């Protein structure tokens, strides 16, 4: 299954948009243009065939979806004014807002948004296997898992796929099974509409029933090269200017259906390869409204009276979870003794010695010294991701029972327990014919800041605690290009920091890295009887949890998934690590922003004001506490 691939630091501007009823106020500067820099160019303006953050920043603001979110993650109407579900939960009917228009890059009206436009987008995405097309089967849309080849050769007819325009303003989704998280799937690019008249610029769209696979590929390649002038827009902004490697400009759409909630009139994002280094100085000179602040810069700014109140931490968003994976099917070089590693990694006491021995807060301080405690996770599914009955998923009793340390950020780091498990593992490994010390291949990507230092810290810390006669952590530099392909997906590591991005609002999404087709630790490929027993128990519990689809039993569903996740943690099949965050200098209030860890929510400007003065750290932390409290409040 494909997964979204988000680039890191494609832009110094990764902001949250909003649905809010509040107006300006004492903190509203009255400024109407927001300026920033970006360091990696857009790869395509075709929002139907990309999941890259750097690509989706533009369509997140220039296109609209059936739904949107408020600032605490509650779903609100957008292009759909209302919707209803059948009693069995397998049919969703959306009533579209009438009078929403398409506009071109000069804000000329091009037509009305109709239900068929959503069907067009889905047909293209599924027949061309677009980047986010996997979201259709994730949402359990009928026959959407058939695959592009089956749809193109007629094995599965398009008319049998569960997305239909009943009339101009009624869109119907038919599902294979009830899907409690269905709505949260609807803000990915391929769920946005696309007008047939716009698509005709790239091929004879009205004759597509006769197209061959080659014709569809040709059409898709042409659409990937779409220009700002060819695109049509139905969102809060329209793309008035785009020059690759130079800049892009988004202008407010005065005819947008909620234009009264769009306060920033113009957004100008300028390309600069040195954005991360230059934006701070330009921000201080008043040339930008937002800048990226590195850890080094944050230390310097905090000691200067002129800059100490100009920046604050970025809001931690649970869109990615970081964890350490053990590799159960090693393919690394023979000099690192992969067969010996197999014996070790299948020994639970060996894994637990590392699980309880790794100082995760200390490791996290390498990249975020001042905020490490807040970023460490004791579960794989992050805090503030989903909640039910007023309780955050991570507060399930089953997780609390696993904690060795009841206070503090790290629930597991315990030197005595780590040494105890190491002593047991030594005897068992030697009895099994394993050689000591066990070589632990730990690979890092040199293009990711601080990863090398983090690995060096873990090597010194763990070897110092458990003994270099027990483990020999081999820190290896991986390639800067295609790191995932050449390292993680090629099984060329023993123990490595990995991450995973969520796709929808359900704990099932964070189970994917441990599924039977995962490209992470490949636990499912182990032939060891004890490991297989653990994973069989895990898979069985995931299956049990996923059968609970009644919307009135969401708390029960979450508890069942927590029980499954706890199996992995209890047996040290994975080591939870944390979230990633940094610092920003910005004239935007992130808590005005639309909030959802999935889809395009975090990239939108709608509802945001340019502040008279930026938030400082104290103000940010106060707002953060208020926001976190509001997250679990029912609406």
C-alpha positions in Angstrom: 0.0 0.0 0.0 1.3 3.4 -0.8 1.7 5.9 2.0 2.0 9.6 1.9 5.5 10.9 1.7 5.9 14.4 3.2 9.1 16.3 2.5 10.8 17.9 5.5 11.7 21.6 5.3 10.3 22.1 1.8 9.3 25.5 3.0 9.8 27.8 5.9 6.0 28.1 5.7 4.1 25.1 7.0 1.2 26.9 8.7 -2.3 26.0 9.8 -5.4 27.4 8.3 -8.7 27.8 10.1 -12.4 27.8 10.3 -13.2 30.5 12.8 -16.0 32.9 13.5 -13.9 35.5 15.4 -12.8 38.7 13.8 -9.6 40.8 14.1 -9.0 42.4 17.5 -6.2 44.1 19.3 -3.8 41.5 18.0 -4.8 42.1 14.3 -2.2 44.2 12.6 -4.4 45.1 9.7 -1.7 43.9 7.3 -3.1 42.0 4.3 0.0 40.4 2.7 1.8 37.4 4.1 5.4 36.9 2.9 7.7 33.9 3.4 10.4 31.9 1.7 10.6 28.3 0.5 13.7 26.2 -0.2 12.3 23.3 -2.3 10.3 23.8 -5.4 6.9 22.5 -6.3 7.1 19.3 -8.3 3.6 19.6 -9.8 0.5 21.7 -9.6 -1.6 18.6 -10.3 -3.2 18.3 -6.8 -4.8 15.0 -7.9 -1.4 13.2 -8.2 0.8 14.2 -5.3 1.0 13.9 -1.5 4.1 16.0 -1.0 3.7 18.8 1.5 5.6 21.1 -0.8 3.1 20.5 -3.6 0.0 20.6 -1.5 0.5 24.0 0.0 -1.0 25.7 -3.0 -4.0 23.5 -3.6 -4.8 23.4 0.1 -5.6 27.1 -0.2 -6.8 27.3 -3.8 -9.1 24.3 -3.9 -11.9 23.2 -1.6 -13.2 19.9 -0.3 -16.5 18.5 0.9 -15.5 19.1 4.5 -13.1 21.2 6.6 -12.0 21.4 10.2 -12.2 24.0 13.0 -9.3 24.9 15.2 -9.8 21.9 17.5 -10.2 19.3 14.8 -14.0 19.1 14.6 -15.4 18.5 11.1 -17.4 21.3 9.6 -19.3 21.7 6.2 -17.4 23.1 3.2 -18.5 22.3 -0.4 -21.0 19.9 1.2 -23.6 21.8 3.2 -24.8 18.6 4.9 -24.5 14.8 4.7 -26.2 11.7 5.9 -25.4 8.1 6.4 -27.5 5.0 5.8 -28.5 2.8 8.8 -25.9 0.2 7.9 -23.2 2.9 7.5 -22.3 1.9 4.0 -23.9 4.8 2.0 -22.9 8.4 2.5 -24.9 11.1 0.7 -23.5 14.6 0.5 -25.6 17.6 -0.5 -23.4 20.2 -2.3 -23.5 23.9 -1.8 -25.1 25.6 -4.8 -23.5 28.5 -6.6 -19.9 27.7 -5.9 -17.9 28.8 -8.9 -14.7 27.8 -10.6 -12.2 30.6 -11.4 -9.0 30.8 -13.4 -5.7 32.5 -12.5 -7.2 35.9 -13.5 -10.3 35.4 -11.4 -12.5 34.9 -14.4 -15.6 32.7 -13.7 -15.3 29.4 -15.5 -18.3 27.4 -14.3 -20.0 25.9 -11.3 -18.7 23.2 -9.0 -20.9 20.1 -9.5 -21.1 16.6 -8.0 -19.6 15.1 -11.2 -16.4 17.1 -10.6 -15.7 14.8 -7.6 -16.3 11.7 -9.7 -14.0 13.0 -12.4 -11.2 13.4 -9.9 -11.7 9.9 -8.4 -11.8 8.3 -11.9 -8.6 9.9 -12.9 -6.9 9.0 -9.5 -7.9 5.4 -9.5 -7.4 4.7 -13.2 -4.0 6.3 -13.2 -3.0 5.0 -9.8 -2.4 8.6 -8.5 -0.2 9.2 -5.5 -3.0 9.3 -2.9 -5.4 6.9 -4.7 -4.8 4.4 -1.8 -7.1 6.6 0.3 -10.1 5.4 -1.7 -9.7 1.8 -0.5 -8.6 3.1 2.9 -12.0 4.7 3.1 -13.5 1.4 2.0 -15.2 2.8 -1.1 -16.7 0.0 -3.0 -14.5 -1.6 -5.6 -11.8 1.1 -5.3 -9.3 -1.5 -4.4 -9.6 -3.2 -7.8 -6.4 -1.5 -9.0 -5.8 0.6 -12.1 -5.2 -2.3 -14.4 -8.5 -4.0 -13.6 -10.3 -0.7 -14.2 -8.6 0.0 -17.5 -9.0 -3.5 -18.9 -12.7 -3.7 -17.9 -12.3 -6.5 -15.3 -14.0 -4.0 -13.0 -16.4 -1.5 -14.6 -16.1 2.1 -13.5 -19.9 2.2 -13.0 -19.4 -0.4 -10.2 -17.0 1.8 -8.2 -18.8 3.4 -5.3 -18.7 7.1 -6.1 -21.6 8.6 -8.1 -23.2 11.9 -8.9 -26.9 11.4 -8.3 -27.6 14.9 -9.7 -25.7 18.2 -9.9 -25.7 18.7 -6.2 -25.8 15.2 -4.7 -22.7 13.1 -4.4 -23.0 9.5 -3.1 -20.3 7.1 -1.8 -21.0 3.4 -1.5 -18.7 1.5 0.9 -17.8 -2.1 1.1 -18.2 -2.0 4.8 -19.0 0.6 7.5 -16.0 2.9 8.1 -16.0 4.9 11.3 -13.2 7.2 10.1 -14.6 7.8 6.6 -15.0 11.6 6.8 -11.4 12.1 7.9 -10.3 10.6 4.6 -11.9 13.3 2.5 -9.3 16.1 2.6 -6.6 14.4 0.5 -5.9 15.9 -3.0 -7.8 13.2 -5.0 -11.0 13.9 -3.0 -11.0 17.5 -4.3 -13.2 18.2 -7.4 -11.9 18.6 -11.0 -14.0 20.1 -13.7 -14.4 18.1 -17.0 -14.0 21.3 -18.9 -10.7 22.0 -17.2 -9.5 18.4 -17.8 -10.3 18.7 -21.5 -7.2 20.8 -21.9 -5.1 17.7 -21.4 -6.9 15.1 -23.6 -10.3 14.3 -25.0 -11.9 13.7 -21.6 -15.3 13.1 -23.1 -13.9 10.1 -25.0 -12.1 8.5 -22.1 -14.2 5.4 -22.1 -12.3 4.3 -25.2 -8.8 5.3 -23.9 -6.1 2.6 -23.6 -3.7 2.4 -20.7 -1.2 4.3 -22.9 -3.8 7.1 -23.4 -4.4 7.4 -19.7 -0.7 7.6 -19.0 -0.3 10.2 -21.7 -3.2 12.2 -20.2 -1.7 12.0 -16.7 1.7 13.1 -17.8 0.1 16.1 -19.5 -1.9 16.9 -16.4 1.2 16.7 -14.2 2.6 19.6 -16.3 -0.4 21.8 -15.7 0.3 25.5 -15.4 -1.3 28.1 -13.1 -3.1 29.6 -16.1 -4.6 26.2 -17.0 -5.8 25.3 -13.5 -9.2 26.2 -12.2 -9.8 27.2 -8.6 -12.7 27.0 -6.2 -11.0 27.7 -2.8 -10.4 30.7 -0.6 -7.5 31.8 -2.8 -6.6 31.5 -6.5 -3.1 31.2 -7.9 -2.5 34.4 -9.7 1.2 33.9 -10.4 3.6 30.9 -10.4 7.2 30.9 -11.7 9.1 27.7 -11.0 12.2 28.4 -8.9 11.2 32.0 -8.3 7.9 32.6 -6.5 4.2 32.1 -6.4 1.3 34.4 -5.4 -2.1 33.5 -4.1 -4.8 36.1 -4.1 -8.0 36.1 -2.0 -11.0 34.9 -3.9 -13.6 37.6 -3.1 -16.4 35.3 -4.3 -15.4 32.4 -2.1 -18.5 31.1 -0.2 -16.9 32.1 3.1 -14.9 35.1 2.0 -15.7 36.9 5.2 -13.5 34.4 7.0 -10.5 35.0 4.8 -8.5 37.9 6.3 -5.1 37.6 4.5 -5.6 39.1 1.1 -2.3 38.1 -0.6 0.2 35.3 0.1 3.6 35.6 -1.5 6.1 32.7 -1.2 9.5 33.3 -2.7 12.1 30.7 -3.5 15.5 30.8 -1.9 17.8 27.8 -1.6 19.2 29.4 1.6 15.8 30.0 3.1 16.5 28.3 6.4 19.5 30.6 7.0 18.4 33.8 5.6 14.7 34.0 6.6 15.5 34.9 10.2 17.4 38.1 9.3 14.8 39.1 6.7 12.1 38.6 9.3 13.9 40.9 11.7 14.2 43.5 9.0 10.4 43.3 8.4 10.7 41.7 5.0 8.9 38.5 5.9 6.0 37.6 8.2 7.4 34.1 9.0 10.8 32.5 9.4 12.3 29.1 10.3 14.3 29.2 13.5 16.9 26.4 14.0 17.9 25.1 17.4 21.2 27.1 17.2 19.3 30.3 16.3 16.8 29.7 19.1 19.6 29.6 21.6 21.1 32.8 20.2 17.8 34.6 20.0 16.8 33.6 23.5 19.9 35.4 24.9 19.2 38.7 23.0 16.6 41.2 24.4 15.8 42.3 20.8 14.9 38.8 19.6 13.9 36.7 22.6 10.2 37.5 22.2 10.2 37.2 18.4 9.9 33.4 18.2 8.3 30.4 19.9 8.1 26.6 19.6 6.2 25.1 16.8 3.0 23.4 17.7 3.5 19.6 18.0 1.1 17.9 15.6 0.7 14.1 15.7 0.9 13.7 12.0 4.1 11.7 12.3 5.1 9.3 15.0 8.8 8.4 15.4 9.9 5.0 16.8 12.9 2.7 16.8 12.4 -0.4 14.7 14.3 -3.7 15.1 14.9 -5.4 11.8 13.8 -9.1 11.8 14.9 -9.8 8.2 18.3 -8.2 8.0 20.0 -7.8 4.6 23.0 -5.7 5.8 26.6 -6.6 5.0 28.1 -9.9 6.2 30.7 -8.1 8.2 28.0 -7.0 10.6 26.9 -10.6 11.2 23.2 -10.6 10.1 22.7 -14.3 11.2 24.0 -13.4 14.6 21.6 -10.5 14.7 18.7 -12.7 13.9 19.4 -14.8 17.0 19.6 -11.6 19.1 16.6 -9.7 17.8 14.3 -12.7 18.3 15.3 -12.9 21.9 12.8 -10.9 24.0 15.2 -10.2 26.8 17.7 -8.7 24.4 15.1 -6.4 22.9 13.9 -5.4 26.4 17.4 -4.6 27.5 17.5 -1.9 24.8 13.9 -0.9 25.3 14.4 -0.1 29.0 18.0 1.0 28.5 17.7 3.7 25.9 17.5 7.2 27.4 14.9 8.6 25.0 14.7 12.1 26.6 18.5 12.4 26.4 18.4 11.4 22.8 15.6 13.8 22.0 17.6 16.7 23.6 20.1 16.4 20.8 17.7 18.0 18.4 15.4 19.9 20.8 17.1 20.7 24.1 14.4 22.8 25.6 11.4 20.8 24.6 12.5 17.2 24.8 10.1 16.2 27.6 7.1 17.3 25.6 8.2 15.5 22.5 8.8 12.0 23.9 6.1 9.4 23.3 5.3 6.3 25.4 3.0 4.9 22.7 3.3 4.6 18.9 0.0 6.4 18.4 0.6 10.0 19.5 -1.2 12.0 22.1 -3.9 14.4 20.8 -4.5 12.2 17.8 -7.9 10.8 18.6 -10.1 10.7 21.7 -13.4 9.2 22.7 -15.7 10.0 25.6 -13.4 12.8 26.6 -10.4 10.5 27.0 -7.3 10.7 24.8 -6.4 7.4 23.2 -3.0 7.4 24.9 -4.6 7.5 28.4 -6.0 4.0 28.1 -5.4 1.9 31.2 -3.5 -0.7 29.2 -0.7 1.8 28.5 -0.6 3.1 32.1 -0.1 -0.5 33.3 3.0 -0.8 31.1 4.7 2.2 32.6 7.6 1.5 34.9 8.0 5.2 35.7 4.6 6.7 36.6 6.0 10.3 36.6 8.1 12.2 34.1 8.2 12.1 30.3 9.8 8.7 29.9 7.6 5.8 31.2 10.2 3.1 30.4 13.9 4.2 30.9 15.1 2.2 33.9 18.8 1.3 34.2 18.3 -1.5 36.7 15.6 -3.3 34.6 17.8 -2.8 31.4 20.8 -4.5 33.1 18.5 -7.2 34.5 17.2 -8.1 31.0 20.7 -7.9 29.6 22.0 -10.4 32.1 19.3 -12.8 31.2 19.8 -12.2 27.4 23.6 -12.9 27.7 23.0 -16.4 29.0 20.2 -17.2 26.5 22.2 -15.8 23.6 25.3 -17.7 24.4 23.2 -20.9 24.9 21.8 -20.3 21.4 25.2 -20.0 19.8 25.2 -16.3 19.4 28.4 -14.3 19.5 28.9 -11.4 21.9 29.0 -8.5 21.6 26.1 -8.4 19.2 26.7 -6.0 16.4 23.8 -3.5 16.2 23.7 -1.7 12.8 22.3 1.8 13.3 22.1 3.9 10.1 21.3 7.6 9.8 20.6 10.0 6.9 23.3 12.7 6.8 20.9 15.2 5.2 18.7 15.2 8.4 20.0 17.6 11.0 21.3 16.1 14.2 20.5 12.4 13.3 24.2 11.5 13.3 24.7 13.1 16.8 21.6 11.4 18.1 23.0 8.0 17.0 26.4 8.7 18.5 24.7 9.7 21.8 22.6 6.4 21.8 25.7 4.3 21.1 27.7 5.9 23.9 24.7 5.8 26.3 23.6 2.2 25.7 27.1 0.7 25.5 28.0 2.5 28.6 25.0 1.2 30.4 24.9 -2.4 29.1 28.5 -2.9 28.3 30.5 -3.0 25.1 31.1 -6.7 25.7 27.3 -7.1 25.2 26.5 -4.8 22.3 28.5 -3.1 19.7 26.4 -0.4 18.1 27.8 0.3 14.7 26.8 3.8 13.6 26.7 4.0 9.8 26.1 6.9 7.5 23.5 6.1 4.8 23.0 7.8 1.5 21.5 11.3 1.2 19.5 10.2 -1.9 16.8 7.6 -1.8 17.6 6.8 1.9 14.3 5.0 2.4 14.7 2.8 -0.6 18.4 2.0 0.0 18.2 1.5 3.8 14.8 0.9 5.4 13.0 -0.7 2.5 16.2 -2.8 1.7 16.4 -4.1 5.3 19.9 -2.7 5.7 19.8 -1.8 9.4 19.5 -3.6 12.7 18.0 -0.9 14.9 17.0 2.5 13.5 14.8 5.5 14.1 11.8 5.4 11.7 8.7 7.5 11.3 5.2 7.0 10.0 2.6 9.5 8.8 -1.0 9.0 9.6 -3.7 8.9 6.9 -7.0 9.2 8.8 -8.5 9.6 12.2 -8.3 6.1 13.6 -5.6 4.1 15.5 -5.7 1.6 12.7 -3.6 4.0 10.6 -0.7 3.7 13.1 -0.9 -0.1 13.0 0.2 -0.1 9.3 4.0 -0.1 9.9 3.6 -3.4 11.7 1.3 -5.1 9.2 2.0 -8.2 7.2 3.3 -6.1 4.2 5.3 -3.5 6.2 8.6 -2.2 5.0 9.9 -1.3 8.5 10.9 -4.1 10.9 9.3 -6.9 9.0 8.3 -8.7 12.2 6.0 -10.8 10.1 9.0 -12.4 8.3 10.5 -13.9 11.4 10.6 -17.7 11.6 11.2 -17.7 15.3 8.4 -19.4 17.2 8.3 -16.9 20.1 8.2 -13.9 17.7 5.6 -15.5 15.5 3.4 -16.2 18.6 3.6 -12.5 19.6 2.8 -11.3 16.2 -0.1 -13.7 15.7 -1.6 -12.4 18.9 -1.1 -8.9 17.7 -2.7 -9.5 14.3 -5.6 -11.3 15.9 -6.2 -8.3 18.2 -6.0 -5.8 15.3 -8.6 -7.9 13.5 -10.8 -7.9 16.6 -10.5 -4.1 17.0 -11.2 -3.4 13.3 -14.5 -5.3 13.5 -15.9 -2.7 15.9 -17.4 -0.2 13.5 -20.5 1.0 15.3 -20.1 4.8 15.7 -21.6 4.5 19.2 -18.8 2.1 20.2 -15.8 4.2 19.2 -14.4 4.1 22.8 -14.6 0.3 22.7 -12.9 0.3 19.3 -10.0 2.5 20.6 -9.6 0.4 23.7 -9.3 -2.7 21.5 -6.6 -1.1 19.3 -4.8 0.1 22.4 -4.7 -3.5 23.6 -3.1 -4.5 20.3 -0.5 -1.7 20.4 0.3 -2.7 24.0 1.3 -6.1 22.8 4.1 -4.6 20.7 5.3 -2.4 23.5 5.1 -5.1 26.2 7.2 -7.5 24.2 9.6 -4.7 23.0 8.9 -5.4 19.4 9.2 -1.6 18.9 10.5 1.3 21.0 8.2 4.3 20.9 10.2 7.5 20.6 8.4 10.8 20.0 7.3 13.6 17.8 9.3 16.2 15.9 9.1 19.9 16.4 11.2 23.0 16.2 10.9 26.8 16.5 9.3 29.4 14.4 9.2 33.2 14.2 5.8 34.2 12.9 3.1 36.8 12.8 0.5 34.1 12.7 -1.3 32.5 15.7 -1.2 28.7 15.1 -4.1 28.2 17.4 -6.4 30.1 15.0 -5.4 27.5 12.5 -7.5 24.6 11.2 -6.4 21.5 13.0 -6.2 17.9 11.7 -3.1 15.7 11.6 -4.2 14.3 8.2 -5.1 15.8 4.9 -4.5 19.4 4.0 -5.8 21.1 7.2 -2.4 22.2 8.5 -1.5 24.0 5.3 -4.5 26.4 5.1 -4.6 30.2 5.8 -8.3 30.6 5.9 -9.4 32.5 9.1 -5.9 33.5 10.1 -4.9 37.1 10.9 -1.5 38.7 10.6 -0.8 39.7 14.2 0.4 43.1 15.4 3.2 41.4 17.2 4.4 37.7 17.2 3.7 35.3 20.0 6.5 34.8 22.4 7.2 31.4 24.1 5.2 32.3 27.2 2.2 33.4 25.2 2.5 30.4 23.0 2.6 27.9 26.0 -0.4 29.6 27.6 -2.4 29.2 24.4 -1.2 25.7 23.9 -2.6 24.6 27.3 -6.0 26.1 26.5 -6.0 24.5 23.1 -5.1 21.0 24.4 -7.9 21.3 26.9 -10.4 22.2 24.1 -9.3 19.2 22.0 -11.2 16.6 24.0 -14.3 18.8 24.4 -17.3 17.4 22.5 -19.2 19.7 20.1 
